[in-house]
Amino acid sequence: MYYFDNASTTFPKVEDVYDKTMEIYKNLGVNFTRNKSEKSEKANNKKKVLVENLKKIFSSNGEIILNSSATFSLNEILRGLNYTEIKNVYISPFEHNAVYRTIKDLQKKYEFNLNIIKFNEFNLDKSDMELQFMSQKPDLIISTHASNVFGNIIDTESIFRVGKEYDSITVLDGAQTSGLLDFSKISNLCDFIVFAGHKTLYGPSGIGGYLYNNKNIILKPLLYGGTGIKSEEVEMPTDIPERYEAGSPNLMGMIGLKLSTDWILEIGIENIKKKEELNHERLMELLKEYEDDLSFKISEKNVGVISITANDYTPQELGNILESYDIYTRTGMHCSPLAHKHMGTDENGTIRFSISYFTREKDFEKLEEIFEEIL
């Protein structure tokens, strides 16, 4: 298989995620926090290491909440806020449906103003944004860190820094950047940072969560149930993270993510980014060889995602042809119609190529071979 769909989920994973997760799961099949057995303590210790790894990755001492996904996290954060004082909400034009559908649903109930921050294609229009904020004070700002469709890294530092001048609540969707970008300059501007375990953190599916950076904001839990502590109380505990981690935890997911984040910190985020930049440059050069047949726009700052359209094929047709040669991409709207509308690709969507640290030279060679044949 020749894999170019890493923005959906990275493949392959770190070898330890394959080799050691099942071994540990076979010998440590217990619940976290539910008893005081030796095995439960071992499991708890692995969770503690995972939490500390994530804090290092996000350059923060905030609380880490673990759950099933970035989508669950965004729903818990956005649905858990108190909207009595939230009148104006701002989002970027590149938001995933995990944000867009959720905030549109909440708008029906709470009737706040929903504004899209002004961008000139990939570039934030800072002066227009400041005018927007002056006209309607931002109470809540939600932005993806990088587009899952076009890969452009968004200037969230500027957006959130100005937003904080208005005491805005800030939510960063880091699904495409966690473990890949340096968060040291942005972390302290974020009240919440959402992550997905199965993308740039190289962990398994079914595990994700968020960094809870501002304890002055009390979220209403999305999920109620057993937490392993204060079981005699009818109300959910106020303790964090337990308040937001009801139910039996995903032991295998947490162990897999612990192993992948061990690897990230051992290799170093900067080194992972450098390798991905080389793979992105290789992909970009390959695509530019076929500029007469393909259309695409690439931002100056990118996480290794390129969306294209072809002159003679719809994205779906081209994707199907490539799949017949065992080349895997992603076609369509990529759960982000807002981004397509902003960039003018909303009629048929795009075919998306996304690389990772583990993309091989033979992946590029195979893609080039097939392009030579079909374009």
C-alpha positions in Angstrom: 0.0 0.0 0.0 1.1 3.5 -0.9 -0.4 5.8 1.7 -1.2 9.5 1.4 -4.1 9.9 3.8 -2.3 10.8 7.0 -4.5 13.8 7.7 -7.3 11.2 8.3 -5.1 8.9 10.4 -1.4 8.4 10.3 -0.1 5.1 8.9 2.0 3.4 9.8 2.1 4.0 13.5 5.2 3.9 15.7 6.3 0.2 16.0 5.9 0.2 19.8 2.2 1.0 19.4 1.8 -2.3 17.4 4.3 -4.5 19.3 3.9 -3.4 23.0 0.2 -2.3 23.3 -1.2 -5.8 22.9 1.5 -7.3 25.1 0.7 -4.9 27.9 -3.1 -5.3 27.3 -2.8 -9.0 27.7 -1.0 -8.7 31.0 -2.6 -5.5 32.4 -6.3 -5.8 31.6 -7.6 -3.7 34.5 -9.5 -0.5 35.1 -7.7 2.7 36.1 -8.6 4.2 39.5 -11.3 1.5 40.2 -9.3 -0.5 42.7 -6.0 -0.4 44.6 -4.5 -3.6 43.1 -0.9 -3.8 42.0 -2.0 -4.1 38.3 -4.3 -1.1 38.7 -1.5 1.0 40.1 0.7 0.0 37.1 -2.0 1.1 34.7 -2.4 4.3 36.7 1.3 5.0 36.4 1.2 4.5 32.6 -1.7 7.0 32.5 0.3 9.5 34.6 3.3 9.2 32.2 0.9 9.8 29.2 -0.5 12.9 30.9 3.0 14.3 31.6 4.0 13.5 28.0 1.0 15.5 26.7 1.8 18.4 29.0 5.3 18.6 27.6 4.0 18.4 24.0 1.6 21.3 24.7 4.1 23.3 26.8 1.6 23.6 29.6 0.9 22.6 33.2 -2.9 22.5 32.5 -5.1 19.5 33.1 -5.3 16.7 30.5 -8.7 15.3 29.9 -8.8 11.9 28.0 -11.7 10.6 26.1 -12.6 9.0 22.7 -11.7 11.7 20.2 -11.2 15.3 19.2 -14.9 15.4 18.1 -16.1 14.4 21.5 -13.7 16.9 23.1 -15.0 19.8 21.0 -18.6 18.8 21.8 -17.9 18.7 25.5 -16.1 22.0 25.5 -18.6 23.9 23.3 -21.7 22.4 24.8 -20.3 22.7 28.3 -19.8 26.5 28.2 -22.2 29.0 29.9 -23.7 31.0 27.0 -25.5 33.6 29.2 -22.6 36.0 28.6 -21.5 34.7 25.2 -23.1 37.0 22.6 -20.5 36.9 19.8 -18.7 33.8 18.6 -15.9 33.8 16.0 -14.5 30.9 14.0 -11.9 30.6 11.1 -13.1 29.8 7.6 -11.2 26.5 7.8 -13.2 24.8 10.5 -13.9 21.1 10.6 -17.5 20.0 11.0 -16.7 18.9 14.5 -16.6 22.7 15.2 -19.0 24.0 12.5 -21.9 21.6 13.0 -21.6 21.8 16.8 -21.6 25.6 16.9 -24.4 26.0 14.4 -26.5 23.6 16.5 -25.7 25.7 19.6 -26.6 28.9 17.8 -30.2 27.7 17.3 -30.5 27.3 21.0 -28.6 30.3 22.3 -29.0 32.8 19.4 -25.5 34.2 19.6 -23.9 36.0 16.6 -21.6 33.7 14.6 -18.9 35.5 12.7 -16.2 34.1 10.4 -12.8 35.8 10.8 -11.6 37.5 7.6 -8.9 35.7 5.6 -7.4 36.5 2.2 -7.1 32.9 1.0 -4.6 31.4 3.5 -3.6 34.7 5.2 -5.2 36.2 8.2 -6.3 39.8 7.5 -5.2 41.3 10.8 -6.6 44.8 10.3 -10.0 43.4 9.2 -10.0 41.0 12.1 -9.3 43.9 14.6 -12.2 45.9 13.0 -14.5 42.8 13.4 -13.5 42.5 17.1 -14.0 46.2 17.7 -17.5 46.1 16.1 -18.6 42.9 17.9 -16.6 42.0 21.0 -15.4 38.4 20.8 -16.7 36.3 23.7 -15.7 33.0 22.2 -13.1 32.2 19.5 -12.6 28.8 18.1 -9.9 28.1 15.5 -8.2 25.1 14.0 -4.4 25.2 14.2 -4.0 23.9 10.7 -6.6 23.1 8.0 -7.3 19.4 7.5 -8.1 20.2 3.8 -5.3 22.5 2.7 -2.7 22.1 5.4 -2.3 25.8 6.0 -1.1 26.7 9.5 -3.3 29.5 10.8 -1.9 32.5 12.7 -3.8 31.5 15.8 -1.3 33.3 18.0 -2.4 36.7 16.5 -6.1 35.8 16.6 -6.0 34.6 20.3 -3.7 37.4 21.4 -6.1 40.1 20.2 -9.0 38.0 21.5 -7.6 37.9 25.0 -7.6 41.8 25.0 -11.4 41.3 25.0 -11.3 38.5 27.6 -12.4 36.0 25.0 -12.6 32.3 25.7 -10.2 30.6 23.2 -10.5 27.0 21.9 -7.8 25.6 19.6 -8.4 22.5 17.5 -5.0 20.9 17.4 -6.1 17.7 15.7 -3.6 18.2 12.8 -0.7 19.7 14.8 -0.4 18.0 18.2 3.1 16.4 18.4 4.1 18.2 15.2 4.3 21.9 15.9 5.8 23.8 18.8 3.0 25.0 21.1 5.2 27.1 23.4 4.1 30.5 21.9 0.4 29.7 21.7 -0.4 27.4 24.6 -0.8 30.2 27.2 -3.3 32.0 24.9 -5.5 28.9 24.8 -8.2 28.1 27.3 -8.6 24.7 25.7 -6.5 22.7 23.2 -8.1 19.7 21.5 -6.1 16.7 20.3 -6.7 13.5 18.4 -4.5 10.5 19.3 -4.6 8.8 15.9 -3.2 11.7 13.7 0.1 13.5 14.3 0.4 11.9 17.8 0.8 8.6 16.0 -1.3 6.7 18.5 -4.3 4.4 18.0 -7.9 5.4 17.0 -10.5 5.9 19.7 -8.4 8.0 22.0 -8.2 11.8 22.2 -8.9 14.6 24.6 -8.1 18.2 25.5 -5.9 20.4 27.5 -7.9 22.2 30.1 -5.8 25.4 30.6 -8.2 27.7 32.4 -9.9 26.3 35.5 -11.8 29.6 36.0 -14.1 28.2 33.2 -16.2 25.5 34.6 -17.6 23.2 31.9 -20.7 21.1 32.3 -19.8 17.5 31.6 -21.1 16.0 28.4 -21.1 12.5 29.8 -22.4 11.5 33.3 -21.6 8.3 35.2 -19.1 6.5 37.3 -15.7 8.2 37.9 -14.1 5.9 40.5 -14.2 8.6 43.1 -17.0 10.1 45.3 -19.4 7.4 44.2 -21.7 8.2 47.1 -22.5 11.7 45.6 -25.3 12.2 43.2 -23.6 15.0 41.3 -20.6 14.6 39.2 -17.4 15.5 41.2 -15.8 18.8 40.7 -12.3 17.2 40.7 -10.5 17.5 37.3 -10.0 15.3 35.3 -12.4 12.9 36.9 -15.4 15.3 36.3 -14.9 14.8 32.6 -13.8 11.1 32.4 -16.9 9.2 33.3 -17.1 5.5 32.4 -14.5 2.8 31.9 -11.4 4.3 30.2 -9.9 3.1 27.0 -7.0 1.2 28.4 -5.5 0.1 25.1 -5.9 3.5 23.6 -4.2 5.2 26.5 -1.3 2.7 26.5 -0.9 3.1 22.7 -0.9 6.9 23.1 1.6 6.7 25.9 4.0 4.7 23.8 3.6 7.0 20.8 4.2 10.1 22.8 7.2 8.5 24.4 8.6 8.2 20.9 7.7 11.8 19.9 9.6 13.1 22.9 12.5 10.8 22.3 12.8 11.8 18.6 12.0 15.4 19.3 9.1 17.5 17.8 11.6 19.6 15.9 13.1 16.6 14.2 9.7 15.2 13.3 8.7 18.5 11.8 11.9 18.7 9.7 11.3 15.2 8.3 7.7 16.0 7.5 8.9 19.2 5.8 11.2 17.2 3.6 8.4 14.9 2.6 6.1 17.8 2.0 8.7 19.4 -0.3 9.0 16.1 -2.2 5.3 15.9 -2.7 5.0 19.5 -3.7 7.8 19.1 -6.3 6.1 16.0 -7.7 2.8 17.7 -8.1 4.4 20.8 -9.8 5.6 18.5 -12.6 2.0 18.1 -13.6 0.8 21.7 -13.2 -0.7 21.7 -16.7 -3.1 18.9 -15.6 -3.6 19.7 -11.9 -4.7 22.8 -10.0 -3.7 23.4 -6.4 -2.7 26.2 -4.0 -0.1 25.7 -1.3 0.3 27.9 1.7 3.8 29.1 2.8 3.4 27.5 6.2 1.9 24.0 5.9 1.7 20.8 7.9 2.1 18.4 4.9 -1.4 18.4 3.4 -2.1 19.4 -0.2 -5.5 19.4 -1.9 -5.7 19.3 -5.7 -8.2 19.1 -8.5 -7.5 17.6 -12.0 -8.5 18.9 -15.4 -9.8 15.6 -16.8 -11.1 13.9 -13.7 -13.4 14.7 -10.7 -11.6 14.2 -7.4 -13.6 11.0 -6.9 -12.6 9.6 -10.3 -9.0 10.3 -9.7 -9.1 8.9 -6.2 -10.7 5.7 -7.5 -8.0 5.3 -10.2 -5.2 5.8 -7.7 -6.8 3.3 -5.3 -6.9 0.7 -8.1 -3.1 1.0 -8.0 -3.0 0.7 -4.2 -2.4 4.4 -3.7 -4.6 5.7 -0.9 -5.7 9.4 -0.7 -8.9 11.1 0.4 -11.5 12.7 -1.9 -14.5 14.9 -1.4 -15.2 17.6 1.2 -13.1 16.1 4.0 -15.7 17.1 6.6 -14.9 20.7 6.1 -17.3 22.4 3.6 -16.6 25.8 5.1 -12.9 25.5 4.0 -13.9 24.5 0.4 -16.4 27.4 0.2 -13.7 29.8 1.3 -11.2 28.5 -1.3 -13.7 28.0 -4.1 -13.5 24.2 -4.3 -17.0 23.5 -2.9 -18.5 22.1 -6.1 -16.8 18.7 -6.1 -14.3 19.0 -3.3 -10.7 18.0 -3.8 -8.4 15.0 -3.8 -6.1 15.4 -0.8 -2.6 14.1 -0.4 -1.1 14.1 3.1 2.3 12.9 4.2 3.8 11.9 7.6 7.1 11.2 9.2 6.9 7.7 7.8 6.1 8.5 4.2 8.7 6.6 2.0 10.5 7.5 -1.2 8.8 4.5 -2.9 5.4 6.1 -2.1 6.4 9.1 -4.1 7.9 7.0 -6.9 4.7 5.0 -7.2 2.5 8.1 -7.3 4.8 9.6 -10.0 4.7 6.4 -12.0 0.9 6.4 -12.1 0.6 10.1 -12.8 2.9 9.6 -15.8 0.5 6.9 -17.0 -2.9 8.7 -16.4 -2.3 12.4 -16.7 
